Amino acid sequence: MTTIQIKVKVVQRTGLALLVSDGRTEAWVPWSEISDTVQEDGIFGREITAITIPEWLAVDKGLQRHQHDDNTLDLFGGGPL
């Protein structure tokens, strides 16, 4: 099974699922399908910033992998993202 990592913002959470947004689409993703999470320090403590889910589920939910563009300059640092 192929998995992909998607950068997300958690909108809401329950014991069974996360409501996430990839910046374009909001979708409920069951915890049982999330194989890994990336957490970073945020304003309110540790926040989930990315999830790893099966590729078929991402397609089914309309969630898209973040596209990294090496030619885009960071607005604050001036270098590639």
N, C-alpha and C positions, 0 to 999 in steps of 0.2 A: 504494500500500500504506500503510495506516494503522499508525503505530507509537505505542507508549505507554511512558512511563517508570515503572518500578516500583522502589520502595525495597526493598532487599534486604540480607541478611547473607550473605556468602559462607561456605559451610560447608566446601566442598572445591573444588579446581581441578585440572584436567588440561590437557594441551596442546590438547584438543579441546572441552572444555566446562567450565562452572561449575555446581556444585551450590549452589543459592541457596535461601534461605528468605525469604518475605514476611511472616513472623510467623504464618502459618496453614498454609502449604503449602511443602514442599520439592520442588524439581524440578531436573533437569539441563537446562541451556540451552546449546546449542552456541555456541561463539565465533562461528561463521559467521553466526548469526542476531542477534548483538548489534551494533547499529549505533553505540552510544555508551555510555560509562560515566561515572559521577560518582565521583570519588575524594576522600576527605577524610582529614586526619591523624587517626590513631588511636593506640592504645597501642603497637602494633607497627609503626608507620610508616604509609604511605599505604594506605588500604583502599577497596575498591569499596563504595559505599553505595547506588548505584542503577544500573540498566541500562535501556537503551532497546531494545525488541524489537518485532517485528510483533504487532499486536493479536491476530491469529489464533493465534499461538503462546502468548501469555499465557492465552487462553481454553482452548486445548488442554491446557496444563500446569496450569491451575487457579490461576495467579498473578493477584493482584489489585492494581490501582493503589491507592496509599495515598490514603485519603480525608481531605481537609483540612477541618477544622471551625473556622470563624472564631469560633464562640461558646464554644469550649473554652478555659479559661484555662491558661496554662503554670504548672505547679506550682511552679516556681522563680522565674520572672520576674513572674508575676501578670498578664501581658498575653495577648492572643490569640496562638496558635501561629503 
